[in-house]
């Protein structure tokens, strides 16, 4: 099977550059730089390493290396030359690559992924004299500002396209190059000697720097989430800072070798220190409920060589380069060397830098069938299982009597074929009590009283249906040839402490089946729960049994055959191997199912007369596809039994590919999702809107704010709606200069009641807008500017919601949409789908939220075929009754509102909605700002 590989790009001070497979140490290729060497890690972007040379010569070269090429060579056929030395990692903004040089210039490179990059005119931004060295180049969250950290202070430049202009400067004459800076939201932290400087970025400028004195020279700054900063001094003392409230949370010291502070890194509640003498030290760190910080020496060891590079983490491993030119990779839990010193460079260098990069798998072809709503998805899943049961994709003489999930899986096992069922260990109660033997008091102490009350009722019973997976697992106990794995997923949360890691989840929804060697895969947004997730394409508001219940559910999926199935199956096997041996079916007919949640008694189709069997194999020609995942599991080194080599940290392929496609879109972008709260997606869209003509459109299909969710259990969560509303405001105001950090602050996943949100004081609640209304210019808090359409109407941005119109209003008035005629009932949008220019279609499990794109386990498939993307868009638009592209979204008349029985689309103007919509009743979700892992 083929899969992406993790690669280390390793450069030393003598101009040698090597690319090595981090799992095996095999050297994939080597390059000799002609002007200088790499003094900073390069930028790994879409599988390419972009870097400039540090040099004492008058000019240097910029490079783009593809480790997957054979031989490895500079992808820029004609060398790109600039004046000065490049000593900082380049950044990418809106598809444009930016380099900073020692002369104080910013240099843009457009079309960087082509063979003929376009070099922009250098722009000098660094005051009266050249800085001599620029050690860091930082991109702010609004995609509008670049910050240069130099030997002569800080400088900010406004960026638009390939144009840069001087914006501000501060700390003139202060050398800030010794310590790697940290940008947390809109707070920039830099250090010089024993002084830590905090610089707050605001739209168009900065606030005056604040200085904090450390007890000794500062050696390292470590970000521990959105509002925690660890400051380490060279004397071995560390101070944990709460950057939100600007206070110290405590001081502690670590056991480590002399000189190890600058090369100390955070690894899942632990601090790993490399010393140049070859000593490795691991200290576990815990924060007690009273705030006490307790570091404990876990182990230390001495390498066979001194180190010339800081450590780089790769999953549960960490790598370093020895003075002997060898790559040393260490298993952090076993305290052992995984790769016993494999030569990647010649010996004799005294410094080196490494860039961890994932070589993106090239598009893998697949035949694809688009599955619209439960009416198409669940019978397809049923037919896949029937084919495995019968050992053939041919039409069987009759359907099995039991077409429930449990019935079909057990029948497959009884027929002698292997079935593997993997579910997230959803029940926190199950994980903590049944497995961990926690008492309710321990849970309450860990989660906090508010969250505890959301999870358990007054009798200590677990709320909601999160015991479903445990019940499903028990249902398969003793079943022949059926293996079940309740997967623990411990998330690497943004904050060092707050939510328990068990609240992370693997949200992937995949099926892989082999029938005599012919394989098919399903990738979707569907949980295997019926009747809740089942609905007809007509959205008639009838339940699975054909009875009206006033609720409707929209979702999408894919069936695939071809090489792409290799990657989907490899991901299933990786997850399974965290706690089990790799699945080894006894024959070539088997099925593997992984889902966020599975109800064992789910009927895979309508509850009445089942539809006839149809072969689930796609019949379309193969097209290029890319399988992208999110995975960010915590490297818990405090006794975790998981196999670390199967864990993945900070893998966000879905986000990377979404942003890459946003930056390429020229006609339209279309999203379907129940949530739309990722500040990274919103910022990328806003930047793209600013660069495209008025005909460009961004269309976001979300549930109506007062729609009932599945089968009427609860409505859109208030805090979630608030974030969607601010995303809407951010895009409607994208042409204005306002603070995109506001939405970033809203992304913080806290342990507080989400209806309060408790935004960061720097956050969106406190963002100001200056605008003119009625001839008067004034400034107001953004949360006071509810009627944003009085100050900005961006016709390029369209939010809308699907609904069904009943000529005769139903009697269930409590389910009517607020602000609409009583005839409308909302359709809940659970789909995780995106379309770009009739060029690329995206379908999978990843919501467009920070949790799905940064934290949890997800899988989405990118279909890079215009004909397929066009076909999906045409089906969806016909499904919604939407107008043709020539009449897109210029005004309300472009929406397909209807006054006859049927499905239509309602335009959303959030300023016309209640500020406090009806709250839901299933209070389990109120513990979180962003509940995307539950849906």
KEZAMI-595610 format. One record per residue (C-alpha): y, z, x. Coordinates in steps of 0.05 Angstrom, whole numbers, plus 5000, padded with zeros to 4 digits. Last residue first. Layout:
! residues N
YZX;...
This chain:
! residues 935
531053064559;530253734594;532353524664;538953254637;541453944618;548153894656;552454524651;546354964643;544455614609;546255344541;539954924541;535255464516;539955564457;536455104410;541755164356;546654614373;554154684373;558554304324;564153964363;569854354394;575553874411;574053494347;574352744358;580252284355;581952364429;574852144445;575951444419;568851194410;567150514381;561350524331;555550054340;551149774284;544249844254;542649654183;544249724109;550949404097;557849634117;557149474190;560549644255;558649124308;564249264356;568948694375;573648874318;575349524354;579049144408;577748734470;570448934472;566948294486;568547664447;566047154497;560147614513;557147534444;557848074391;553248664381;548048724326;545049324363;538149004371;541348324382;545348634438;539148964467;534848334464;540447904494;541548414550;534048434566;533647674568;539847614612;536948124661;530347734662;533747064674;538347354727;532847674768;533748294812;529848784768;531549484792;526149994772;527750724762;524151344785;526352074784;524752744817;530653214808;536853364849;541652804868;541652244817;538152614760;542253254769;548852904782;548152524717;546751794701;539751954676;533951724719;527451574681;527050824687;530350154672;535449764713;537149034701;540648594753;544047914745;546547864673;552948144705;550048844718;545649194667;543849934664;538550324628;536551054621;534851054547;535451704508;540751444459;540351854395;541751424334;547051714288;547251714213;552851354176;553951304100;558151944098;563951544128;565551734200;569752294232;563652744238;557052374235;552852564175;546953024189;549453604147;550353124089;542853054080;543452694012;543252004043;549251554031;547650933990;549250314031;546150674090;549150504158;545250654221;548750864284;549550664357;555050974399;560750674439;564850764502;568950164525;572850094589;576449434604;581349574548;584550134589;589450474543;593550974582;599051464561;598451504485;591051344491;590252014526;590952404461;587753034488;592853134543;592253894545;585853874585;589353434636;594553964649;601453684636;607153354673;613053034639;616852384632;620552284567;621551604534;616751754478;611151884527;611651804602;606252084647;604852584702;597752834699;595353504724;588353744739;587054474723;581354404674;578653844718;577254284776;580954644831;580055304795;572555114792;570455034721;567455614683;563555154636;564955604576;560055234531;555655194593;553955934594;553456094667;548055984719;551855414749;550654684763;557154424792;558453734765;564953944732;567954044800;566353324816;569853124751;576153454775;575253184845;577352524814;584552764815;589552284785;593251674808;593151184750;589250534742;582850914728;586051274668;580951014617;575551114670;577351834685;578451984611;571451744593;568552154649;572552734621;569452624553;562552584583;563753254617;566153574552;560253284515;555453634563;559154294554;558554224478;551254034476;550053434432;546553664369;540154064360;533254044329;534753464281;528453054295;530652894365;538052984375;542853044317;549152634327;555852984331;558352704396;555652004380;550151844429;552051434490;552950694504;557750574562;560949884570;564949714633;568449044626;571848544673;576448044638;582648404664;580948204735;577148654784;579449104841;581949694800;575749684756;571349714817;574750344841;574050664773;566650474771;565250774839;568951414820;565051464754;558351354789;559851884841;562652354789;556052324752;557152534680;554452004633;549252334590;545052074532;544351414568;545550664561;550050324612;553149634616;557049334673;560848684665;563448054699;564448144775;559248674794;557848744869;560649444880;557249694817;550749404845;551349804909;553250434870;547050364827;542750224888;545150844924;544451284862;537251054850;535451124924;537551854926;532752184975;535752844998;529153195012;522052935005;515853365007;509053065023;509253265096;510853975075;504154085042;505854614991;503455325005;510555595010;510756215055;518156285067;519455585094;522255325028;524054605044;527254494976;525653854941;530753304933;527452684904;530652084871;526751434868;527750684871;522650134858;525749464874;524148824836;523948084852;520847654796;513647484779;512646974723;511947264653;505147444622;505548194626;498848544616;498749014556;493248604521;494348684447;490449184404;492249184331;497749644304;495350334280;495550454205;499451094195;501751564250;505551014285;503750924358;500751334414;499251964373;501252564415;496053124410;496453324484;503953374485;506353124552;512653314589;516053074653;510752544660;505552294708;499451894687;494151594733;488651164705;482050914732;477650294741;476450114814;471050634824;470151354846;477651464844;480451794907;486852164890;489852444954;487653164965;491453674926;497754104931;503153624954;498053054951;499452924878;506752774892;505152284947;499651954905;504451844847;509651544895;504351084925;502450854855;509550634840;510150304908;503749904900;505549724829;511249314858;506048834887;504148554819;503948804747;509449154708;510549454639;517649694629;521250224588;526750364537;529050904490;532650984423;531251574377;532951664303;533852264257;535352304183;528352544164;525752004118;518151984115;513951424147;508851864183;512151774251;518851984221;523451524183;530651434202;530050684194;531450564267;529449824261;526049854329;521550394303;521651094332;517151554373;520152084418;519552674371;513152444336;510452444388;511252704458;509352304519;516452324548;519551634546;524851424597;520350884626;515850614681;509050334661;504350054714;498749544713;493049424761;487348924762;481949234806;476549294753;481749584706;486849974746;492150394712;498750694734;503051074684;510051334699;515251804671;518952134729;522752784712;520253224769;523853864756;528354384788;528755044751;523555324799;528855344853;532155944820;539355794801;544756154839;543656164914;545155684970;549055244922;547754504914;540554634895;534654374936;529854364878;523054694877;518354234840;511754554820;506854044794;501754224741;495953794765;490353554720;483853204739;479452874686;472652624708;469053024654;473453494613;472454224633;479754414622;483253824590;486354224534;488554754583;492854234619;495854024552;497554744536;500854844604;504754194593;506954404524;509355104545;516354834549;516654744474;522555204458;523255944472;518656374514;516457024480;519357674506;519857974436;527457914435;526957164449;526456884519;529856324557;537056384531;536957134535;534657094607;540456624621;545557134597;542157724630;541857424699;536556954725;533757394780;534758064747;532157804680;526057504713;524558154750;525458544685;520758064649;515558234702;513457694751;506057554758;507656924799;502556474764;502356714691;509157054694;513856634737;510855944731;508656024659;515356324638;518855784675;514755304634;515954604658;510554564712;511953824717;506053424694;500553034729;494552744694;489152384735;483652014698;477351774732;472351314697;465351534676;465851364602;466852114588;473052104632;476051524593;474251864527;477752494550;484052094566;483751734499;482952354457;488252744494;493452204486;491752104413;488251464392;482051804364;477551334325;477650834382;480050144362;475149604343;471648984371;475649064436;480848544456;479948374529;483648794581;476949054605;473649684630;473049944559;476450614572;481350314622;483249774571;483950304517;488650704562;493050094574;492949944499;495450644482;501150574532;502949914500;502450224431;507250774455;512350314486;513449784432;514850204370;517450754416;523650354432;524249694467;519249524522;521348994573;515348634602;515448494677;511348084726;512748384793;515348184861;517048704913;524248704937;524648915009;523149645021;529250025043;528550275114;530450995105;535151265156;535751875200;541151755252;540252065321;545052225377;543652295451;546352665511;544452765585;540452125597;535452125654;528951935620;527751255588;527851245513;522551275458;517151645495;512552045450;512952805460;507053125424;508752865354;507153415304;509153985349;507454645317;511055215282;506355115222;512055165172;517154765211;512554215233;516153955294;517753265320;519253135393;521752445413;521452325488;526952115535;525252645587;531753005569;528453135501;530452835435;529753245372;526153205306;525153655246;519553625196;518953835123;522553215100;525952905160;531153375189;535153185251;536353665308;542153615357;540853165418;539753275492;534253785487;530554125544;523353925550;516454205534;519654565476;520155325471;518455705408;521656175359;519156475294;521256765227;527057195252;529957525190;537057455163;539157925106;545757795072;547958335024;551258064961;548858604913;543558134885;540858034956;542257404994;536357175037;536256835104;530156595142;531356505216;528055935255;529055885330;527655285376;528655355451;529154725493;534554945542;539654555501;538655045444;536454825374;537555305316;534255265248;537355675192;533155815131;534255845056;532255115051;533954815119;540954975144;542554705214;544555025280;546254575338;553154855352;550355565350;544755465401;548655615464;544756225481;538056265446;537456515376;536757165336;542057105283;548157525267;551157715200;557857735164;559157775090;561657445027;568457275056;573857065007;577556434986;575456464913;572555764911;571255744986;566456334984;565456425058;559156655095;560956905165;556256805224;556357165291;552456855350;557956915402;559356165393;561956295324;558556045261;562255915196;557855835134;561455505076;559755605003;563355264945;559954594931;553454724967;551855085031;556254695079;555254895152;561054955201;559155035275;561655295341;567855695325;570956065384;570556815373;572357335320;574456795271;581656705248;583056365182;588855875176;591455555112;593954835114;599954635069;597654245009;595653525016;597752834993;597452274941;592852634893;591353314922;587353494984;586854225004;586854345079;583154975104;583755095178;578955535218;581655825281;577356085339;578155465382;579954895336;576554815269;576654365208;575354505135;577354005081;577654245009;577753704955;570353744940;567554075002;569353665063;566553965128;568853815198;564253755259;566954215313;569954005380;574453455354;580053855322;585053825379;591654065350;597753635368;599853535296;596354005247;598353535190;599052795172;600152415107;599351745071;599451185123;597250535091;590450185090;588749505060;581649215057;580749394983;585649954970;585850525020;590951095027;590851385097;590552115118;591552405187;589253055218;591253305287;591753065359;584553045383;582752715317;579852805248;581652185208;581652235132;580651625088;583451615018;582151224954;574751284939;576451884894;571352314930;574752284997;571951875053;571652205121;572351925192;570452415247;571352475322;577552045330;579252075404;585351885446;589952065388;594851495400;602051715400;607451735347;603251855286;595951665274;595551115222;595450455260;592449895217;587749395249;587648715214;581148615177;574648355206;570647915159;563147965168;559247315178;551847485175;552647845109;551948575094;558848745120;562348255073;568748635089;569948995155;576049445157;579249735219;583250375220;587150465283;588951095322;587650805390;581151195394;578450755338;576650875266;571650425229;571450235156;566249835117;568249525051;563449544991;567949994950;568550495008;563750515066;564350995124;563750925199;561051495242;566251695293;567051555368;569250825367;573150655430;579250215435;580749505413;575949155366;570348645376;565448405323;559748035357;558047375324;551147385292;552648025256;545548235241;544948525312;537648485331;531148845320;525548345336;522948305284;527548545229;525849195192;530349605238;536349195214;542249305261;549549195244;554249265303;561549375324;563649225395;568649555440;575149365474;579549655529;573649965565;572350715567;567150635513;564050925450;560550355415;560950225340;555550325288;552550045225;545050165216;542149755159;537149995106;542049985049;547150395088;545350815148;552050965183;551451095257;550851775290;556351935339;557051815414;553351155412;553950785479;558550315518;560449585525;553749215528;549049615484;541649545501;537049475441;530049735426;525049605370;520049915323;518050475371;512150855342;513651595335;508551635279;512151945220;519251845246;518151095258;522650965317;528850535328;531650545399;538650465426;540250505501;547550505522;547051035577;549551605533;543451575489;542151255421;536551415372;535751085304;530351485269;526551125214;523451375150;518950855118;519450535050;512650395018;507149875022;500050005000;
